[in-house]
Amino acid sequence: MKRTPSDWTKLSEQPPVDLHIFKLRQLQAADPRDGTPHPRVLLDCPDWVNVIPVTKGAQIVMIRQFRFGIWSVTLELPGGMVDPGEDPATAVARELEEETGYRPGKLVSLGWCHPNPAIMNNRLHSFLALDCEQVHGGAPDAAEDIAIELYPRAKVEQFLRDGTISHSAVITAFSFEQLRGPKAGGG
């Protein structure tokens, strides 16, 4: 017989701690099976966006930047946070241009997911940007040190297979693109 998990009951919650890119909430929740209280930590995060930018010459625009969680430089897609009240498509075009100086000729929504619903309440919106043209050298935020790199699709696919690209949000974007197939327009 199939069992459906029940909702948990919030017993108490401390005031959130605002850490700029997210708010940390600590709470106690009651196990629906026996009422046992369990501490939980939640991150209230803004929605995120990322984009697979493809130039008119069929090169994929990638970025390298230092990531503090793994204390290393990663190869990934441009992206960032959606500002309050901002449409994800507007946010992704803004982030693409800020980080790389490229503007898309056409944006295609690939889909969205919950990055980590165990502790986070936001969505990641992934896009494909076609016919991208570089209009300037990029203007990253003050705390971003970004290098822009162009790769043919076959090389990016190799990076996905061999672990050179390890950022789950990047892997998600390419997975969404693959699921859409030829209709996504990215070839």
Secondary structure by P-SEA (a helix, b strand, c coil): cbbbbbbbbbcccccccccccbbbbbbbbbccccbbbbbbbbbbccbbbbbbcccccbbbbbbbbbbccccbbbbbcccccccccccaaaaaaaaaaaaccccccbbbbccccccccccccbbbbbbbbcccccccccccccccbbbbbbbcaaaaaaaaaacccccaaaaaaaaaaaaaccccccc
